Amino acid sequence: MLPLLFAFGNAALYLDRLAEQSRKAVTQAVQATRASRGLVEQLTLMERSARQFFVLHDNLLLDNYSHSHNKFSQTVTELAALPLDQGQRRELEMLSARETALYKNISVITPENVDPQSVISEFVELSDQAQNILAENNRLIDRESAILAESAERTQHMLLWQTLTLVPVALLIALVITFLVAQPIRRMDAAIRRLGEGQYGETITIDGPGDLRTLGERLDWLRAQLQQLEQQKQRFLRHVSHELKTPLTAIREGSELLHDEVGGPLTPQQKEIAGILRESSLRLQKMIENLLNYSAVQFQKPELKTENIVLENLLEQVLANYALTLISKQIEIQRDLQPLQMKGDQEKLHTVLDNLLSNAIKFTPQSGHICISIRQQGPNVLLEVHDSGPGVAIDDRAKLFDPFYRGDGPYESLVSGSGLGLSIAQEYVEAHGGKIALQSSERGAHFSITLPLEPLPV
């Protein structure tokens, strides 16, 4: 705004000067023209009064001549007060002196001893001299008009160049200020995005105007608070997970002993109850393992212990853990498996498959089916799990892989999941250089996993 305000102020100043110069020029031109014409008019009146006086010898006519002389003298004084050049001023003084001398001669002489023709000739010469003064004034007015027009043109050019110069300067300053303000705002936006993504380790520093710096300090304070809460959450998860593993181990061992009838034969009803205990302990163990895996992933990038893996064998190992559930729900497993080997971390890929199949089995209805396919796709292996359940709601798809997020599906098991399975699966798949995604399907949830057959170089 400052360059534009300067331009407006400067333009107003120049226009005011130009207007003042124009006003003075017009005023002086009007006064000079009026006074010059007044000289000619008074000389004409004095000549007429003198002629009549010489003919009629009436003193009243002489008084009229004296009155015109006084007005002539007053007009000379007004004209002399104007800013005339030296030539005009000398000519005006000569005219005034000759007229004064003529007036004195006419005042003291008598009509009988004066030559009227000589007096008339003197008036004619005075009139010619007054006309010259009037013409010179007109030429002076023309020069002043030309000077004024030239000054107006210069002012116009100056204002034009000033505008052409200051408008880009103003735009440049606006861009600089915008850059200075936009940079902190962009850094602030990036900092907020990092906070939203759970990245609390980087200190937030915002440079710029005072208000933005203060806001940056508030954001950094918020970051520190969130980081502290995140650390407390991680400690809580680790402690709770480890505390739960000890009694869970006893429950697992006891349920296995009961299921294997180590303590003696069981009735069919008792055996069913032991099976329920065994399955629930397995599910609880899986939830605790997910909590531990999630805690480990949050602190460091998963480290891979690569080895040759036969994917079909790994899949059958995972399915074996859910054999009883598959039988009880009468779920059919439809396999389309190519005999493929890949290099990867068997434990982590086991966890990935376990989480996918666990969700598929949980949400597949009674007497449903699950399609599992493994095939090579270029340098990658494509693994797909497609169940016949209700599928994933549109509102849940964007947050499906977020930690602790659980959709509101219509099929819920007796023990609800922790919402960490897909998040951990995504971390482990990406650690292998792969990608996990939810595919569009008319029925059920359709997950695909793309993994390189050879591990990516670290």
C-alpha positions as CSV (number, residue, x, y, z in Angstrom):
1,M,0.0,0.0,0.0
2,L,2.8,2.5,0.8
3,P,4.1,2.8,-2.8
4,L,0.6,3.4,-4.1
5,L,-0.1,5.9,-1.3
6,F,3.1,7.7,-2.3
7,A,2.0,7.7,-5.9
8,F,-1.4,9.1,-5.1
9,G,0.2,11.8,-2.8
10,N,2.8,12.7,-5.3
11,A,0.2,12.9,-8.1
12,A,-2.1,15.1,-5.9
13,L,0.9,17.4,-5.2
14,Y,1.8,17.8,-8.8
15,L,-1.8,18.3,-9.9
16,D,-2.2,20.9,-7.1
17,R,0.9,22.8,-8.3
18,L,-0.3,22.6,-11.9
19,A,-3.7,23.9,-10.9
20,E,-2.1,26.7,-8.9
21,Q,0.1,27.6,-11.8
22,S,-2.9,27.5,-14.2
23,R,-4.9,29.7,-11.8
24,K,-2.1,32.3,-11.6
25,A,-1.6,32.3,-15.3
26,V,-5.3,32.8,-16.0
27,T,-5.6,35.5,-13.4
28,Q,-2.6,37.4,-14.7
29,A,-3.7,37.0,-18.3
30,V,-7.2,38.4,-17.5
31,Q,-5.7,41.3,-15.5
32,A,-3.1,42.2,-18.2
33,T,-5.7,42.0,-20.9
34,R,-8.2,44.1,-19.0
35,A,-5.6,46.7,-18.1
36,S,-4.1,46.9,-21.6
37,R,-7.6,47.4,-23.1
38,G,-8.3,49.9,-20.4
39,L,-5.3,51.9,-21.5
40,V,-6.5,52.0,-25.1
41,E,-10.1,52.9,-24.0
42,Q,-8.9,55.7,-21.7
43,L,-6.6,57.1,-24.4
44,T,-9.6,57.0,-26.8
45,L,-11.8,58.9,-24.3
46,M,-9.0,61.4,-23.6
47,E,-8.6,62.0,-27.3
48,R,-12.3,62.5,-27.8
49,S,-12.5,64.9,-24.8
50,A,-9.5,66.9,-26.0
51,R,-11.0,67.2,-29.5
52,Q,-14.3,68.4,-28.2
53,F,-12.6,70.8,-25.8
54,F,-10.6,72.4,-28.6
55,V,-13.8,72.9,-30.6
56,L,-16.3,73.8,-27.9
57,H,-14.0,75.4,-25.3
58,D,-16.1,73.9,-22.6
59,N,-14.3,73.3,-19.2
60,L,-16.6,70.4,-18.5
61,L,-15.0,68.6,-21.3
62,L,-11.6,69.3,-19.8
63,D,-12.8,67.8,-16.5
64,N,-13.8,64.7,-18.4
65,Y,-10.3,64.6,-19.9
66,S,-8.9,64.9,-16.4
67,H,-11.1,62.0,-15.2
68,S,-10.0,59.8,-18.0
69,H,-6.4,60.7,-17.2
70,N,-6.8,59.6,-13.6
71,K,-8.3,56.3,-14.7
72,F,-5.4,55.9,-17.2
73,S,-2.9,56.5,-14.4
74,Q,-4.7,54.0,-12.2
75,T,-4.7,51.4,-15.0
76,V,-1.0,52.0,-15.6
77,T,-0.3,51.3,-11.9
78,E,-2.4,48.1,-12.0
79,L,-0.6,46.9,-15.1
80,A,2.8,47.8,-13.6
81,A,2.0,45.6,-10.6
82,L,1.8,42.5,-12.9
83,P,4.9,40.4,-13.5
84,L,5.9,42.1,-16.8
85,D,9.2,41.5,-18.6
86,Q,11.7,44.4,-18.9
87,G,10.7,45.4,-22.4
88,Q,7.0,45.7,-21.5
89,R,7.8,47.6,-18.3
90,R,10.0,50.2,-20.1
91,E,7.4,50.7,-22.8
92,L,4.7,51.1,-20.2
93,E,6.8,53.7,-18.3
94,M,7.5,55.6,-21.6
95,L,3.7,55.5,-22.4
96,S,2.9,56.8,-18.9
97,A,5.5,59.6,-19.1
98,R,4.4,60.8,-22.5
99,E,0.7,60.7,-21.5
100,T,1.5,62.7,-18.3
101,A,3.5,65.3,-20.2
102,L,0.7,65.6,-22.7
103,Y,-1.8,66.0,-19.9
104,K,0.2,68.8,-18.4
105,N,0.5,70.6,-21.7
106,I,-3.2,70.4,-22.3
107,S,-4.1,71.5,-18.8
108,V,-2.0,74.7,-18.9
109,I,-2.6,75.8,-22.5
110,T,-5.6,77.7,-23.9
111,P,-7.5,76.5,-27.0
112,E,-6.5,79.6,-28.9
113,N,-2.7,79.0,-28.8
114,V,-2.6,75.2,-29.3
115,D,-2.3,73.3,-32.5
116,P,-5.0,70.6,-32.3
117,Q,-3.4,68.5,-35.0
118,S,-0.2,68.1,-33.0
119,V,-2.2,67.1,-29.9
120,I,-4.2,64.6,-32.0
121,S,-1.0,63.2,-33.5
122,E,0.4,62.7,-30.0
123,F,-2.8,60.8,-29.0
124,V,-2.5,58.7,-32.1
125,E,1.1,57.8,-31.2
126,L,0.0,57.0,-27.6
127,S,-2.8,54.8,-28.9
128,D,-0.4,53.0,-31.1
129,Q,1.9,52.5,-28.2
130,A,-0.9,51.2,-26.0
131,Q,-1.9,48.8,-28.8
132,N,1.6,47.5,-28.9
133,I,1.5,46.9,-25.2
134,L,-1.9,45.1,-25.6
135,A,-0.4,43.0,-28.5
136,E,2.7,42.2,-26.4
137,N,0.5,41.1,-23.5
138,N,-1.4,38.8,-25.8
139,R,1.9,37.3,-27.0
140,L,2.9,36.9,-23.4
141,I,-0.3,35.2,-22.7
142,D,0.3,32.8,-25.6
143,R,3.7,32.0,-24.3
144,E,2.4,31.4,-20.8
145,S,-0.3,29.1,-22.3
146,A,2.4,27.2,-24.2
147,I,4.5,26.9,-21.0
148,L,1.5,25.8,-19.1
149,A,0.6,23.2,-21.7
150,E,4.2,22.0,-21.7
151,S,4.2,21.8,-17.9
152,A,0.9,19.8,-18.0
153,E,2.4,17.4,-20.6
154,R,5.5,16.9,-18.4
155,T,3.3,16.3,-15.4
156,Q,1.3,13.8,-17.4
157,H,4.4,11.9,-18.5
158,M,5.8,12.0,-15.0
159,L,2.6,10.6,-13.5
160,L,2.5,7.9,-16.2
161,W,6.1,6.8,-15.6
162,Q,5.5,7.0,-11.8
163,T,2.5,4.7,-12.2
164,L,4.4,2.3,-14.5
165,T,7.2,2.2,-12.0
166,L,5.4,2.1,-8.7
167,V,2.7,-0.5,-9.6
168,P,5.3,-3.2,-10.3
169,V,7.1,-2.1,-7.2
170,A,3.9,-2.4,-5.2
171,L,3.2,-5.9,-6.7
172,L,6.8,-7.0,-5.9
173,I,6.4,-5.8,-2.3
174,A,3.1,-7.6,-2.1
175,L,4.7,-10.8,-3.4
176,V,7.6,-10.5,-1.0
177,I,5.2,-9.9,1.9
178,T,3.0,-12.8,0.7
179,F,6.0,-15.0,0.5
180,L,7.2,-14.0,4.0
181,V,3.7,-14.8,5.4
182,A,3.0,-17.8,3.2
183,Q,6.2,-19.6,4.1
184,P,5.4,-19.8,7.9
185,I,1.8,-20.7,7.1
186,R,3.0,-23.6,4.8
187,R,5.5,-24.7,7.5
188,M,2.6,-24.5,10.0
189,D,0.4,-26.6,7.7
190,A,3.1,-29.2,7.3
191,A,3.6,-29.3,11.1
192,I,-0.1,-29.8,11.6
193,R,-0.1,-32.6,9.0
194,R,2.8,-34.3,10.9
195,L,0.9,-34.0,14.1
196,G,-2.1,-35.6,12.4
197,E,0.1,-38.4,11.2
198,G,1.4,-39.0,14.6
199,Q,5.0,-37.7,14.0
200,Y,5.9,-35.9,17.2
201,G,9.7,-36.1,17.2
202,E,10.5,-33.0,15.1
203,T,10.4,-29.6,16.9
204,I,8.0,-27.0,15.4
205,T,9.7,-23.7,14.7
206,I,7.8,-21.0,12.9
207,D,9.6,-17.8,11.7
208,G,7.7,-14.8,10.6
209,P,5.4,-12.1,12.1
210,G,4.9,-12.1,15.9
211,D,1.5,-13.7,15.8
212,L,2.7,-16.6,13.6
213,R,5.7,-17.2,15.9
214,T,3.4,-17.3,18.9
215,L,1.1,-19.7,17.1
216,G,4.2,-21.8,16.2
217,E,5.1,-21.9,19.9
218,R,1.6,-23.1,20.8
219,L,1.9,-25.8,18.2
220,D,5.2,-27.0,19.5
221,W,3.7,-27.1,23.0
222,L,0.8,-29.2,21.6
223,R,3.4,-31.4,19.9
224,A,5.2,-31.9,23.2
225,Q,2.0,-32.8,24.9
226,L,1.0,-35.2,22.2
227,Q,4.4,-36.8,22.3
228,Q,4.2,-37.3,26.0
229,L,0.7,-38.8,25.7
230,E,2.0,-41.1,22.9
231,Q,4.9,-42.3,25.1
232,Q,2.5,-42.9,28.0
233,K,0.2,-44.9,25.6
234,Q,3.1,-47.0,24.4
235,R,4.3,-47.7,27.9
236,F,0.8,-48.6,28.9
237,L,0.5,-51.0,25.9
238,R,3.8,-52.7,26.6
239,H,3.1,-53.1,30.3
240,V,-0.4,-54.3,29.9
241,S,0.6,-56.7,27.1
242,H,3.4,-58.2,29.1
243,E,1.3,-58.4,32.2
244,L,-1.5,-60.2,30.3
245,K,0.9,-62.7,28.7
246,T,1.8,-64.4,32.0
247,P,-1.8,-65.4,33.0
248,L,-2.6,-66.0,29.4
249,T,0.1,-68.6,29.2
250,A,-1.4,-70.5,32.1
251,I,-4.8,-70.3,30.5
252,R,-3.4,-71.6,27.2
253,E,-1.6,-74.5,28.8
254,G,-4.6,-75.4,30.9
255,S,-7.0,-75.3,28.0
256,E,-4.7,-77.4,25.8
257,L,-4.4,-80.0,28.6
258,L,-8.1,-80.1,29.0
259,H,-8.6,-80.3,25.2
260,D,-6.1,-83.1,24.9
261,E,-7.8,-85.0,27.9
262,V,-4.5,-85.2,29.8
263,G,-6.4,-85.1,33.1
264,G,-8.8,-87.8,32.0
265,P,-11.5,-88.4,29.5
266,L,-14.1,-85.6,29.0
267,T,-17.8,-85.8,28.3
268,P,-18.9,-84.3,25.0
269,Q,-20.2,-81.2,26.8
270,Q,-17.0,-80.8,28.7
271,K,-15.0,-81.3,25.5
272,E,-17.0,-78.6,23.8
273,I,-16.4,-76.2,26.7
274,A,-12.7,-77.0,26.6
275,G,-12.7,-76.2,22.9
276,I,-14.3,-72.8,23.5
277,L,-11.7,-72.0,26.2
278,R,-8.9,-73.1,23.8
279,E,-10.3,-70.9,20.9
280,S,-10.9,-67.9,23.2
281,S,-7.3,-68.1,24.6
282,L,-5.9,-68.3,21.0
283,R,-7.9,-65.2,20.1
284,L,-6.8,-63.4,23.3
285,Q,-3.2,-64.4,22.5
286,K,-3.5,-62.9,19.0
287,M,-4.9,-59.6,20.4
288,I,-2.0,-59.4,22.8
289,E,0.5,-60.2,20.1
290,N,-1.0,-57.4,18.0
291,L,-0.6,-55.0,20.8
292,L,3.1,-56.0,21.2
293,N,3.7,-55.8,17.4
294,Y,2.1,-52.4,17.2
295,S,4.2,-51.1,20.1
296,A,7.4,-52.4,18.4
297,V,6.4,-50.9,15.0
298,Q,5.8,-47.5,16.5
299,F,9.3,-47.2,17.9
300,Q,11.3,-48.5,14.9
301,K,11.0,-49.7,11.4
302,P,10.4,-53.5,11.3
303,E,13.6,-55.4,10.7
304,L,13.3,-58.3,8.3
305,K,14.9,-61.7,8.7
306,T,14.6,-62.9,5.2
307,E,14.5,-66.6,4.2
308,N,13.0,-68.7,1.5
309,I,9.3,-69.1,2.0
310,V,6.8,-71.4,0.3
311,L,3.7,-69.3,0.4
312,E,1.3,-72.2,0.1
313,N,2.8,-73.9,3.2
314,L,2.7,-70.7,5.1
315,L,-1.0,-70.3,4.2
316,E,-1.8,-73.8,5.3
317,Q,-0.1,-73.2,8.7
318,V,-2.3,-70.2,9.3
319,L,-5.5,-72.0,8.2
320,A,-4.6,-74.8,10.6
321,N,-5.0,-72.5,13.6
322,Y,-8.6,-71.8,12.5
323,A,-9.6,-75.4,11.7
324,L,-12.1,-75.7,14.5
325,T,-13.7,-72.3,13.7
326,L,-13.9,-73.2,10.0
327,I,-15.6,-76.5,10.9
328,S,-18.0,-74.9,13.4
329,K,-19.1,-72.2,11.0
330,Q,-19.0,-74.6,8.0
331,I,-16.9,-72.1,6.0
332,E,-15.5,-73.4,2.7
333,I,-12.0,-72.4,1.7
334,Q,-11.6,-72.0,-2.0
335,R,-8.0,-72.1,-3.0
336,D,-6.3,-71.0,-6.2
337,L,-2.6,-71.3,-5.4
338,Q,0.4,-71.4,-7.6
339,P,3.5,-73.0,-6.1
340,L,5.6,-69.9,-5.5
341,Q,8.6,-69.2,-3.3
342,M,9.7,-65.8,-2.2
343,K,12.2,-64.3,0.2
344,G,10.8,-62.6,3.2
345,D,10.3,-62.6,6.9
346,Q,8.3,-65.7,7.6
347,E,7.1,-64.6,11.1
348,K,5.9,-61.2,9.9
349,L,4.2,-62.6,6.8
350,H,2.6,-65.2,9.0
351,T,1.2,-62.3,11.1
352,V,-0.1,-60.6,7.9
353,L,-1.9,-63.7,6.7
354,D,-3.2,-64.4,10.1
355,N,-4.7,-61.0,10.5
356,L,-6.4,-61.1,7.0
357,L,-7.8,-64.6,7.5
358,S,-8.9,-63.8,11.1
359,N,-11.0,-60.9,9.8
360,A,-12.3,-62.9,6.8
361,I,-13.4,-65.8,9.1
362,K,-14.9,-63.5,11.7
363,F,-17.1,-61.6,9.1
364,T,-18.0,-64.6,6.9
365,P,-21.5,-65.8,7.8
366,Q,-22.5,-69.4,8.6
367,S,-21.9,-71.7,5.6
368,G,-20.1,-69.0,3.7
369,H,-16.9,-69.3,1.7
370,I,-13.5,-67.6,1.5
371,C,-11.5,-67.4,-1.8
372,I,-7.8,-67.4,-1.4
373,S,-5.5,-67.0,-4.5
374,I,-1.7,-66.8,-4.8
375,R,-0.2,-66.1,-8.3
376,Q,2.8,-64.5,-9.8
377,Q,2.4,-61.0,-11.4
378,G,5.6,-60.0,-13.1
379,P,8.4,-59.7,-10.5
380,N,5.8,-59.7,-7.7
381,V,3.5,-62.2,-6.1
382,L,-0.2,-61.3,-5.8
383,L,-2.1,-62.7,-2.8
384,E,-5.8,-62.1,-2.5
385,V,-8.3,-62.9,0.2
386,H,-12.0,-62.5,-0.7
387,D,-14.7,-63.4,1.8
388,S,-18.5,-63.6,1.4
389,G,-19.3,-61.4,4.4
390,P,-21.1,-58.0,4.4
391,G,-18.0,-56.2,3.0
392,V,-16.6,-52.9,4.2
393,A,-18.8,-49.8,4.5
394,I,-17.9,-46.9,2.3
395,D,-17.5,-44.6,5.3
396,D,-15.0,-47.1,6.9
397,R,-12.7,-47.6,3.9
398,A,-10.6,-44.4,4.4
399,K,-9.8,-45.3,8.0
400,L,-9.6,-49.1,7.5
401,F,-5.8,-49.3,8.1
402,D,-5.7,-46.8,11.0
403,P,-4.6,-48.1,14.4
404,F,-7.4,-49.0,16.8
405,Y,-10.1,-48.3,14.2
406,R,-13.0,-50.8,14.1
407,G,-15.9,-50.4,11.7
408,D,-19.5,-50.9,12.6
409,G,-20.1,-54.1,10.7
410,P,-23.2,-56.2,11.3
411,Y,-21.3,-59.4,12.1
412,E,-19.5,-59.2,15.4
413,S,-17.9,-62.0,17.3
414,L,-18.2,-62.6,21.0
415,V,-14.8,-61.1,21.6
416,S,-14.3,-57.8,19.7
417,G,-10.9,-57.2,17.9
418,S,-8.4,-54.5,18.9
419,G,-8.5,-52.7,15.6
420,L,-4.7,-53.2,15.1
421,G,-4.6,-56.2,12.7
422,L,-4.8,-54.4,9.4
423,S,-2.6,-51.6,10.6
424,I,0.2,-54.1,11.6
425,A,-0.4,-56.0,8.3
426,Q,0.2,-52.8,6.4
427,E,3.4,-52.0,8.3
428,Y,4.8,-55.4,7.6
429,V,3.8,-55.5,4.0
430,E,5.3,-52.1,3.3
431,A,8.5,-53.2,5.2
432,H,8.8,-55.9,2.5
433,G,8.4,-53.2,-0.2
434,G,4.9,-54.3,-1.0
435,K,1.4,-52.9,-0.9
436,I,-1.9,-53.9,0.7
437,A,-5.2,-52.6,-0.5
438,L,-8.9,-53.1,-0.3
439,Q,-10.4,-53.9,-3.8
440,S,-13.9,-53.0,-5.0
441,S,-16.3,-56.0,-4.9
442,E,-20.0,-56.5,-5.1
443,R,-20.0,-58.8,-2.1
444,G,-17.7,-59.2,0.8
445,A,-14.3,-57.7,1.6
446,H,-11.6,-58.2,-1.1
447,F,-8.0,-57.6,0.1
448,S,-5.0,-57.8,-2.2
449,I,-1.3,-57.9,-1.2
450,T,1.5,-57.3,-3.7
451,L,4.9,-58.4,-2.6
452,P,8.2,-58.6,-4.5
453,L,9.6,-62.0,-5.0
454,E,13.1,-60.7,-4.1
455,P,13.5,-58.3,-1.2
456,L,14.4,-54.7,-2.0
457,P,17.9,-53.6,-1.3
458,V,18.3,-51.7,1.9
